[in-house]
Amino acid sequence: MPKASVKRLIECEKKDLIELVLDIEKYPEFVPFCFDAKIYENKQDGDLQKIIADLTIGKGPFKDTYKSDVAFNKKTDSIYVKNIEGPLNHLTNNWTFTDKNNGITEITFDIDFEIKNKFLNSLMVVSFQFGLEKIADAFQKRAEELFGNSKN
């Protein structure tokens, strides 16, 4: 089961980074390996924002869609994601956002998943950290493009 964690310091306000991560339908524009995204439900429930969304991901000839339950907790500034259906036995990921000095936010992204197809799962174990770093790079670059110049 691939598990990994990435931590980054990004020159961006926390609220803007949270908004970027929750803007799931824009992922195909900048997230590697993401071909399509669709939000089915987006509602407020007290301090939680709950989203049900599909992501179509893949590489090369392998492409599949999975449905996720996304919960943004406004009190803890964290986003928790778990898969509902699709090609995964399970998927959980957690985003945390922490204010640092001078408009810098620390993000931590933890992910744990297992693909139902054992062959694909074994391939993912080998290249997973590299892929996760590419995805983290894409989020950082997007944040800097959208929000990085706001202080200048």
FIPA-981140 format. One line per field, with one value per residue (C-alpha): x, y, z; residue in one letter. Coordinates in steps of 0.001 Angstrom, whole numbers, padded with zeros to 6 digits, always signed. Layout:
N
east <- X/...;
north <- Y/...;
up <- Z/...;
r <- A/...;
END
This chain:
152
east <- +000000/+001609/+001864/+003644/+003812/+004928/+005519/+006010/+006386/+004478/+004473/+000711/-002060/-003590/-007142/-005998/-004270/-007334/-009479/-007061/-007235/-011044/-011374/-011386/-012896/-009781/-007378/-007165/-005702/-002599/-002410/-000276/-002063/-005522/-007694/-011116/-012877/-016533/-018236/-021608/-022339/-020955/-022668/-022016/-022671/-021680/-017893/-017581/-017728/-018595/-017880/-018541/-016387/-014996/-011404/-010226/-006541/-004026/-000771/-000133/-002778/-004086/-006907/-009745/-012260/-012840/-015391/-014275/-015822/-013977/-014439/-012947/-012897/-012892/-011884/-008718/-007983/-007659/-009085/-009735/-010451/-011582/-012660/-016243/-016016/-013769/-010566/-009195/-009524/-009043/-007736/-007305/-005482/-005189/-004167/-003172/-002418/-000405/+000290/+003960/+005513/+004975/+002248/+003917/+001834/+003109/+001112/+001345/-000189/-000427/-001801/-002441/-004096/-004306/-005397/-007609/-005426/-002409/-000120/-000866/-000535/+002971/+003939/+002658/+004744/+007914/+007117/+004691/+006903/+008118/+004520/+003473/+006348/+005236/+001685/+002931/+005084/+002002/-000032/+002858/+003366/-000384/-000563/+002398/+000869/-002540/-001603/+002173/+002232/-000560/+001978/+004008;
north <- +000000/+003248/+005787/+009086/+012561/+015875/+019115/+022470/+026130/+028220/+031995/+032310/+033050/+029989/+030826/+031035/+027643/+026039/+027556/+026191/+022642/+022776/+023988/+020369/+020991/+022998/+020097/+018936/+022361/+021876/+018543/+015886/+012625/+014269/+014181/+015182/+016317/+016734/+017913/+016309/+017840/+020807/+021721/+023322/+021365/+023532/+023876/+021320/+021863/+018529/+017774/+014636/+014590/+012365/+012502/+010738/+009969/+007890/+007565/+006133/+003581/+003365/+005774/+005409/+007450/+007335/+009084/+010810/+012287/+015531/+017279/+020689/+021402/+025172/+024910/+022914/+024215/+020658/+018732/+014999/+012885/+009270/+007285/+006120/+004014/+003289/+001357/+001736/-000628/+002453/+005985/+008511/+011769/+014672/+018271/+020537/+024240/+026220/+029979/+030900/+034382/+036988/+035319/+031929/+028817/+025349/+022605/+018947/+016353/+012738/+010001/+006277/+004184/+000771/+000046/-003027/-004200/-005808/-005323/-001594/-001303/-002809/-000362/+002567/+001599/+002072/+005517/+006875/+009350/+010819/+011241/+012813/+015308/+016240/+016818/+018916/+020913/+021533/+022852/+025078/+026459/+027082/+028897/+031077/+031877/+032758/+034411/+034925/+038400/+039810/+041246/+043095;
up <- +000000/-001054/+001763/+001564/+003020/+001571/+003448/+001741/+002650/+000122/-000132/-000065/+002420/+004097/+002981/-000658/-000500/+001049/-001704/-004325/-002931/-002688/-006307/-007474/-010911/-011876/-011134/-014786/-015645/-013501/-011622/-013337/-014117/-013660/-016791/-015461/-012289/-011423/-008238/-007514/-004138/-002195/+001059/+004437/+007623/+010593/+010559/+007759/+004037/+002423/-001226/-003262/-006394/-009133/-010321/-013461/-013078/-014934/-016751/-020174/-021106/-017526/-016714/-014220/-012244/-008514/-006341/-003137/-000039/+000788/+004148/+004935/+008675/+009158/+012834/+012176/+008655/+007399/+004465/+004785/+001701/+001452/-001584/-001920/-005084/-008031/-008738/-005212/-002281/-000158/-000300/+002449/+002303/+004642/+003967/+006837/+006523/+009082/+009035/+009212/+009119/+006386/+004329/+004184/+004752/+005567/+003924/+004796/+002501/+003678/+001451/+001846/-000843/-002440/-006017/-006482/-009386/-007659/-010676/-010913/-007152/-007263/-010050/-007978/-004952/-007029/-008449/-005884/-003985/-007287/-008499/-005221/-005419/-008967/-007711/-004772/-007219/-009366/-006418/-005317/-008840/-009254/-005893/-006799/-010213/-008761/-005487/-005324/-006867/-004688/-002232/-004903;
r <- M/P/K/A/S/V/K/R/L/I/E/C/E/K/K/D/L/I/E/L/V/L/D/I/E/K/Y/P/E/F/V/P/F/C/F/D/A/K/I/Y/E/N/K/Q/D/G/D/L/Q/K/I/I/A/D/L/T/I/G/K/G/P/F/K/D/T/Y/K/S/D/V/A/F/N/K/K/T/D/S/I/Y/V/K/N/I/E/G/P/L/N/H/L/T/N/N/W/T/F/T/D/K/N/N/G/I/T/E/I/T/F/D/I/D/F/E/I/K/N/K/F/L/N/S/L/M/V/V/S/F/Q/F/G/L/E/K/I/A/D/A/F/Q/K/R/A/E/E/L/F/G/N/S/K/N;
END
